Amino acid sequence: MKVSAILEKLGTNLSAVVNMLIKQIITTEGIPFEVKMGRLVFSAEEAVNVVRTTMAFEDMDLTEEDVRMLYAYKKGEVLGDDLCWEILGGAKQRMPDELYGCSNSSVL
C-alpha cells in the first residue's frame, strides 16, 4: 500500500496518523486541513484572468486595485468575502442582493 510506504519513510504508521488526526479534530473542533473536491488549482495569473473574464461577461471591469487584491487573496493576505464585497461593491446598485454572490463563507 502506497500510504503505508510513505508513512514508514516518515517514521510513523497509519494508526498513529489516524490518532493524530482525531486529536487535532478534537482540539480544533474541525478538520485541521482544507478539504476539496475536484477543485482546479490556478496560478495567481490564471485566477485573475478567470475573474477578469467572468466580470467581462457582466460588462464589469477589473481595476488595477481589484487585481492587487486578487493577488493578495491568492497569497492568503485577504479573506474571500472581503475581496468579493470590495470588488463587487461598485456593482451593488445594479444587482439585487440575492444575486450579489457574497456571503459569510468564502466564495472565490
C-alpha positions in Angstrom: 0.0 0.0 0.0 1.5 3.4 -1.1 0.3 5.2 2.1 2.0 2.7 4.4 5.3 3.0 2.4 5.2 6.8 2.7 4.3 6.8 6.4 7.1 4.3 7.1 9.6 6.6 5.4 8.3 9.3 7.7 8.9 7.1 10.7 5.2 6.5 11.5 2.2 4.4 10.5 -1.4 4.7 9.6 -2.7 4.0 13.1 -0.5 6.8 14.6 -1.6 9.3 11.9 -5.3 8.5 12.4 -4.8 9.0 16.1 -3.1 12.4 15.5 -5.9 13.4 13.2 -8.5 12.5 15.8 -6.7 14.6 18.4 -6.5 17.5 16.1 -10.2 17.3 15.2 -11.0 17.4 18.9 -8.5 20.3 19.5 -9.6 22.4 16.6 -13.2 21.3 16.6 -13.0 20.8 12.9 -10.9 19.1 10.2 -7.4 20.6 10.6 -6.8 21.0 6.9 -8.8 22.2 3.8 -10.9 19.5 2.2 -11.6 20.0 -1.6 -13.4 18.0 -4.2 -12.1 18.2 -7.8 -11.2 21.9 -7.5 -8.7 23.1 -10.1 -5.6 24.8 -8.8 -4.9 28.0 -10.7 -1.8 30.1 -10.7 -2.4 33.7 -9.4 -2.3 35.0 -13.0 -4.8 32.3 -14.2 -7.1 33.1 -11.3 -7.0 36.8 -12.2 -7.8 36.1 -15.8 -10.7 33.9 -14.8 -12.2 36.7 -12.6 -11.5 39.3 -15.4 -13.3 37.1 -18.0 -16.2 36.4 -15.7 -16.7 40.1 -14.9 -16.4 41.0 -18.6 -19.5 38.8 -19.2 -21.4 41.1 -16.9 -20.0 44.2 -18.5 -17.8 44.9 -15.5 -14.2 46.0 -15.5 -11.5 44.7 -13.2 -9.5 47.6 -11.9 -5.8 47.5 -11.0 -6.8 47.7 -7.3 -9.0 44.7 -7.9 -6.1 42.8 -9.4 -3.9 43.8 -6.5 -6.5 42.4 -4.1 -6.8 39.2 -6.1 -3.1 38.6 -5.8 -3.3 39.4 -2.0 -6.2 36.8 -1.7 -4.1 34.2 -3.6 -1.3 34.8 -1.1 -3.7 34.4 1.8 -3.4 38.1 2.8 -7.2 38.9 2.5 -10.3 36.8 3.1 -12.5 35.8 0.2 -15.6 37.6 1.5 -13.7 40.8 2.0 -12.4 40.6 -1.6 -15.8 39.7 -3.0 -17.6 42.6 -1.3 -14.8 45.0 -2.3 -14.7 44.1 -6.0 -18.4 43.8 -6.4 -19.1 46.8 -4.2 -19.4 49.1 -7.2 -21.9 46.8 -8.8 -24.3 46.7 -5.9 -26.6 49.4 -7.3 -27.1 47.2 -10.4 -27.6 43.9 -8.7 -30.2 42.5 -6.3 -28.7 41.3 -3.0 -29.6 37.7 -3.8 -27.6 37.8 -7.0 -24.6 39.6 -5.3 -22.8 36.3 -4.6 -21.0 37.3 -1.4 -21.9 35.6 1.8 -20.4 34.7 5.2 -18.3 32.0 3.6 -15.6 32.2 1.1 -16.9 32.4 -2.5 -13.8 32.9 -4.5 
